[in-house]
């Protein structure tokens, strides 16, 4: 797996290190490319093209966010879709949308894997997603649809958000706002998946869900840290292994 980081965003550095460490622990080789923040877009495109052509590389990951001078869409689109282990390339997003085999975005894939591991019933379940990002909200909606859930995507303009959220059997919080989802948003007995990683006013790492008020009424709730985060890394390794097998003609 080739892991590219541009600049010094501290959160990105932690994520990238965790990803490289996970590769090593599972016996995959990882190549790290740490480029300065002022890197020209053209130079990054050239590096990606070199990795696209390199037969020893089966996965390419470009950590987001990228610096302002770079066009994120252009960079992601330049990755060979068969090596796009983040599942961000428009081809993989399109394949997911029409229900075909794709490299699926890691955090959404991790959410589904977690729900299945705990045998949470998905067929016909009312699933409310808070957040409509390309990385989490939209792809997790596609995956839940594939599992035959009834899906509602909500966002900052949704009217009466707490009431909509209270309809959920499964509530997925992916907003990026520390502890925004309080007990008022949760139906007693609901399953709550917290995708957020934020720092609260006290500097503590917390999710998008107010764990203290929600955990007493939820049937199940994923913690932050230690819930969805490790699942994202696991799915990244799965994607890399899948990409390897497809590229080498094993599957
Ligand atoms: N930035 C935040 N989450 C992610 C992720 O899953 N992959 C990449 N490449 N960048 C991110």
Boltz pocket constraint, residues with backbone or C-beta under 6 A from the ligand:
constraints:
  - pocket:
      binder: B
      contacts: [[A, 61], [A, 62], [A, 63], [A, 64], [A, 65], [A, 86], [A, 106], [A, 107], [A, 135], [A, 232]]
      max_distance: 6.0
